[in-house]
Amino acid sequence: IPEGARIVVTLDCDGLDPGIMPGVAGRTPGGLTYTQVIDLIAGLGKRARIAGFDLVELYPPADIDGLSALTAARLLVNVIGTIVRQI
């Protein structure tokens, strides 16, 4: 990614470990952890300007005790924080 490039980030919830994101249609054992995703977002934010973000493939009927919804919300707040720090 070129330094200072404007990027759009799409986070597919299917790629996250079911331990933190069970509410998806296609669970991926051994998927990304919460910390790995946070580190990726932080790294992108240091290198490029996040112009857009979407979180896809969240499937609430498969969620367990709202864990996926909570994880998605926390990730979104983290992305918003990264974008605000870029301004």
Secondary structure, DSSP 8 states (H G I E B T S, - for coil): --TT-EEEEEEEGGGB-TTT---SSS--TT-B-HHHHHHHHHHHHHHSEEEEEEEE---GGG-STTHHHHHHHHHHHHHHHHHHHH-
